[in-house]
Amino acid sequence: MAEMDTSSGGHHKKGPGVKKAKKLSTRVDLTPMVDLGFLLITFFIFTTTMSQPTAMKLNLPKDTDKPEEQNKAKESGALTLLLGKNNGVYYYEGQLDPAGANFKSSTMKQVREVIMDKKRRTPEKDLVVVLKPGADATYKDVVDILDEMSINDIKRYALVDISAGEAQLVQVTESRGGVQ
Amino acid sequence: MARPKIARKSTSVDMTAMCDVAFLLLSFFILTTKFKPEEAVTVTTPSSVSSKVAPEKDMTLVSITKDGKVFLSLDNAEVKEEMARQMNAGRNQGLTEPQISKFTQASFFGSPLSQLGSFLQIPNDQLKGESLPGITVKDSSNNELVEWMRYVASAHAKTNTRMNLLLKGDNLAKYPQFKNVIDAFKKNEQFKFQMVTNPENVPEGTDLWKKFQRGEKVEE
């Protein structure tokens, strides 16, 4: 898209022999410069990292063996979430029934309903969520469930080791449900 | 009969304005861009609703890769030098002066303590997380991260710098490895730490979402 030199056609008007100095256009063709500009813009857009990583805070409790220092949870307000394989979440309220009657299954996507339902039924000061990730749970599951705590605005929750009995129950439920 | 003269319009457009816009945007992107810092290992972080930006100064970053290897990186050279000296004094690590300077410059650490000397000999361009053994974190009895964290904490105390403990785990890392890392923190009385995540929107209709709608502040 070069600039057309339109002034060249007019020189014969002056008659033969009279030569006019060619008037050079002062306009510069900016197209290549624009091309270059946009090329660089695309480069910077693609290399830039717009979203900064965020951080989730986690305060750990001090490990203590003295029973008087341990936090007591009211049985009626306790909800225990067990994390298994493939985003599987298993839960029970209060104490685990020896026969596993109150042991229920859910998934990471549906667990919010369970937590919200429990929260609705329980007075706020009694509500405690106990999180027990199993050996097959991934880091993502743990972060997701901790995130779920902040999403549902749970004030008291604890990250606890899974007990052997619970781990077995999860395993049995998983194999029965065909979870690989 | 004279033919009606059709004015011949030039097909060229004035590019100046477009050029201005292009370079304005270009300078914006050049100034705001921030290249991804070189990372020891590739870790895909999970996402969370937390809106707090991860600290970038004086950080102590523990990474867990998807195959369970643990790496430690610090960005403060002063702290790292102090760490190297304390390791020499505390456990006869036997780092020589050139090794201490290598230690100070190292972007991350990922080897058992017994192989630290040879780890420091590896040239920078060959430091790739996949080929390194990582810090030995097997179980509670065989957990070298406890030692590492002890030196990190005492070096921070000595140099009077604030310690920002960050944990960056891969989506696929298993929980037991995560637990071992937390245990190492706990044993050194580091009860506060932050987990690096990607930002995510708060799902609608949840309690946190309602709180935001009311304009309440949420404590971090």
Contacts between the chains, C-beta under 8 A, distances in Angstrom:
chain1	res1	chain2	res2	distance
A	1	B	11	6.8
A	1	B	12	4.9
A	1	B	13	7.5
A	2	B	12	7.5
A	3	B	10	7.8
A	3	B	12	5.7
A	4	B	10	6.4
A	4	B	12	7.5
A	6	B	10	8.0
A	29	B	12	7.7
A	29	B	15	7.2
A	30	B	15	3.4
A	30	B	16	6.1
A	30	B	18	7.5
A	30	B	19	4.8
A	31	B	15	5.6
A	33	B	15	7.5
A	33	B	19	5.5
A	34	B	15	5.5
A	34	B	18	5.2
A	34	B	19	4.9
A	34	B	22	5.3
A	37	B	19	6.4
A	37	B	22	3.2
A	37	B	23	5.2
A	37	B	25	7.9
A	37	B	26	5.4
A	38	B	22	5.4
A	40	B	26	5.2
A	41	B	22	6.5
A	41	B	25	5.2
A	41	B	26	5.1
A	41	B	29	6.0
A	44	B	26	7.0
A	44	B	29	3.6
A	44	B	30	6.0
A	44	B	33	5.3
A	45	B	29	6.2
A	47	B	33	6.4
A	47	B	35	6.7
A	48	B	29	6.2
A	48	B	32	6.7
A	48	B	33	4.2
A	48	B	34	7.1
A	49	B	33	8.0
A	49	B	34	6.0
A	49	B	35	7.6
A	49	B	36	5.5
A	51	B	198	6.9
A	51	B	199	6.0
A	52	B	53	5.2
A	52	B	54	7.0
A	52	B	199	7.8
A	53	B	45	6.7
A	53	B	53	7.7
A	53	B	54	4.9
A	53	B	196	5.1
A	53	B	197	6.8
A	53	B	198	6.4
A	53	B	199	7.8
A	54	B	48	6.8
A	54	B	50	4.9
A	54	B	51	6.2
A	54	B	52	5.8
A	54	B	53	5.9
A	54	B	54	6.1
A	54	B	196	7.7
A	54	B	197	5.6
A	54	B	198	7.1
A	54	B	199	4.8
A	55	B	50	6.5
A	55	B	52	5.6
A	55	B	53	7.3
A	55	B	54	4.0
A	55	B	55	7.2
A	55	B	166	6.6
A	55	B	194	3.7
A	55	B	195	6.3
A	55	B	196	5.6
A	55	B	197	6.8
A	56	B	48	4.8
A	56	B	50	4.4
A	56	B	52	7.7
A	56	B	194	6.4
A	56	B	195	4.6
A	56	B	197	5.4
A	57	B	50	7.5
A	57	B	52	7.1
A	57	B	192	7.1
A	57	B	193	7.8
A	57	B	194	5.3
A	57	B	195	8.0
A	57	B	220	5.3
A	58	B	192	7.7
A	58	B	193	6.2
A	58	B	194	7.2
A	58	B	195	6.2
A	59	B	191	5.9
A	59	B	192	5.4
A	60	B	182	6.5
A	60	B	185	6.9
A	60	B	186	5.8
A	60	B	191	4.5
A	60	B	192	7.6
A	60	B	193	7.8
A	61	B	191	7.4
A	62	B	186	7.7
A	62	B	191	6.7
A	63	B	186	6.0
A	83	B	175	7.2
A	112	B	203	7.7
A	112	B	206	7.1
A	116	B	206	7.6
A	116	B	207	7.5
A	119	B	207	7.5
A	133	B	175	4.2
A	133	B	179	7.9
A	134	B	175	7.0
A	135	B	174	7.1
A	135	B	175	6.7
A	135	B	176	5.5
A	136	B	174	7.2
A	136	B	175	7.7
A	137	B	174	7.3
A	137	B	175	4.2
A	138	B	171	6.4
A	138	B	172	5.6
A	138	B	173	6.4
A	138	B	174	6.1
A	138	B	175	6.8
A	139	B	46	7.0
A	139	B	64	6.5
A	139	B	169	3.9
A	139	B	170	6.4
A	139	B	171	6.5
A	139	B	172	7.4
A	139	B	173	4.0
A	139	B	174	7.2
A	139	B	175	6.8
A	139	B	177	7.9
A	139	B	178	5.2
A	140	B	46	4.3
A	140	B	171	4.0
A	140	B	172	7.1
A	141	B	175	7.3
A	142	B	175	5.8
A	142	B	178	6.2
A	143	B	46	4.4
A	143	B	48	6.1
A	143	B	169	7.4
A	143	B	195	6.3
A	143	B	197	6.4
A	144	B	46	6.5
A	146	B	48	7.6
A	146	B	195	8.0
A	147	B	47	7.9
A	147	B	48	4.3
A	147	B	49	5.8
A	147	B	50	7.6
A	147	B	197	7.9
A	147	B	200	7.8
A	150	B	48	7.6
A	150	B	49	6.1
A	150	B	50	7.0
A	150	B	208	6.2
A	150	B	218	7.8
A	151	B	49	5.8
A	151	B	202	6.6
A	151	B	203	6.4
A	151	B	206	5.0
A	151	B	207	7.3
A	151	B	208	4.9
A	151	B	209	7.9
A	152	B	206	6.1
A	152	B	207	5.2
A	152	B	208	7.0
A	153	B	206	7.9
A	153	B	207	4.0
A	153	B	208	5.3
A	153	B	211	6.3
A	161	B	179	7.5
